[in-house]
Amino acid sequence: MNGLVWKDTVLLKNGLIYIAVFGVVFSVLFRESNVMGIVCPMLFSSLAASSFAWDDQCGWNMYAVSAGVPRRRIVKSKFMSSAIFVTIGFVIGLAVSVAMPSLTGTETDLISAVIVSVTGWVLSVIVASISILVNYWTGSSIKAQYISIVVLMASIAFLVSATIVASDLLGGNMLLVTAALLVVAVLMLTGAYEISCARFEKRDL
Amino acid sequence: MENAVEIRGLCKSFGSFRMMDIDLDIPRGYVVGLIGENGAGKTTLIKCITGANLVDSGSITLFDSQEGGGNEVSVGVVFDECHFFPQMNGRQIGRMMSSLFANWDGDRYAELMSNFGIPLDKKIKEYSRGMRMRIQVAVALSHNPDLVIMDEATAGMDPAARDEFLDLVMGYMQDERHTVLMSSHITSDLERIADYIVFIHKGRIVMNGPKDEILDGYGIVKGSEPDVLAIGMENIVCIKRDEFSTSALVKDRKSVIEAYPELVVDPASLDDIMVMVIRGDVA
């Protein structure tokens, strides 16, 4: 499975760099710090869909399965790759959140930056899981890709709104909100993985 | 005889195409050639064996292990199109494969790539068609597979490249535990290296047997229609009627020659057999 994760990383190396540079430039230009803790990992979570596009373009899945790579391993590698991309986004977002205030001459609220970044990481894991599940559910046709984008946008909008509502309900306690989101993320990951495997195992390649 | 692949009652349908009741044994240690016209079901059959396609019914057993998919069996595959990523180079492909295959031999891979004249730092998108086939072969042979499956692997290769490729296959077969299933439209390649021939036509196996027996047995009887039909329909596999003559494919040409010495009976090549079955009328 390491080879499959490595493959996705190599293929998306340029995408990783572009998004990282975009994130840093955006926050410097607009002097946004804490919000990068959410935006950065969210941007990196979109790379999951790109890895599917590469695989479909080359017919890679058909070759890999034919050569004896188990289908579940292929699905698992997608989740692993996404987790790595999101974590890279988390690190960059956190670094920007911590560094930006010192560049603008304001005080760094380290705890706030960490909590926001962790929340961003958890939200992005959920979004990446949904993205992977939708890709396995809908397949690789053009229509399916549009459906995938719509579902993803709706998911992001819902999650962000739900987070804001939950924050209000929990009296602004972001730790509790993040903990609740973490539970959702674990459930989402498990469910998305099992459903993705079930769909992929029933597909002719 | 131990079998590398055993297929029983395999059925698979795609839209209007149906592959029905395929029973096939691929004996271990031999080269099996798979022939058939375009759309006959060769690739579908191969994909069912490898697990890329799911069967509607029936069973496929590889070396007495799980159904097609090769979870516990090492399978090397070569397809007519290269499925590696164009922005990767040979070195990166090798690194990726090293973690996918338990028996990966990096030295063997590097040696094959060197013999093929493919620089490891060259990207796949810069490869010629022949190079794309060669890297597939290098990958397929670099993890000591029990079974190598090739689907139209020599399509588009020049004669020298094909000759080199067939020599590689023969080298691989020096180990008696190795098995090759090879589909090809270039029947002369199969006549050269195959031990067994399987002919699939419209989703069904119409001929399956040792290559030498097929080539020694089958013949084409040519003449006027009354002369050809005189040998008896029980001796005729199929008939092809042209504007000026009639040809009949017979399974035992030596018997026909003995019984009807006045008739012209030519040995049938695999090409001849395919054309007769595909374009002729079944007797």
Chai-1 contact restraints between the chains, C-beta under 6 A:
chainA,res_idxA,chainB,res_idxB,connection_type,confidence,min_distance_angstrom,max_distance_angstrom,comment,restraint_id
A,N2,B,S99,contact,1.0,0.0,6.0,A-B,restraint_1
A,G3,B,M96,contact,1.0,0.0,6.0,A-B,restraint_2
A,G3,B,S99,contact,1.0,0.0,6.0,A-B,restraint_3
A,G3,B,L100,contact,1.0,0.0,6.0,A-B,restraint_4
A,K7,B,M96,contact,1.0,0.0,6.0,A-B,restraint_5
A,C58,B,H83,contact,1.0,0.0,6.0,A-B,restraint_6
A,C58,B,F85,contact,1.0,0.0,6.0,A-B,restraint_7
A,G59,B,H83,contact,1.0,0.0,6.0,A-B,restraint_8
A,W60,B,H83,contact,1.0,0.0,6.0,A-B,restraint_9
A,M62,B,A52,contact,1.0,0.0,6.0,A-B,restraint_10
A,Y63,B,H83,contact,1.0,0.0,6.0,A-B,restraint_11
A,V65,B,G51,contact,1.0,0.0,6.0,A-B,restraint_12
A,V65,B,A52,contact,1.0,0.0,6.0,A-B,restraint_13
A,S66,B,T50,contact,1.0,0.0,6.0,A-B,restraint_14
A,S66,B,A52,contact,1.0,0.0,6.0,A-B,restraint_15
A,S66,B,V77,contact,1.0,0.0,6.0,A-B,restraint_16
A,A67,B,V77,contact,1.0,0.0,6.0,A-B,restraint_17
A,G68,B,G70,contact,1.0,0.0,6.0,A-B,restraint_18
A,G68,B,V75,contact,1.0,0.0,6.0,A-B,restraint_19
A,V69,B,L100,contact,1.0,0.0,6.0,A-B,restraint_20
A,P70,B,N71,contact,1.0,0.0,6.0,A-B,restraint_21
A,D204,B,N53,contact,1.0,0.0,6.0,A-B,restraint_22
A,D204,B,L54,contact,1.0,0.0,6.0,A-B,restraint_23
A,L205,B,A52,contact,1.0,0.0,6.0,A-B,restraint_24
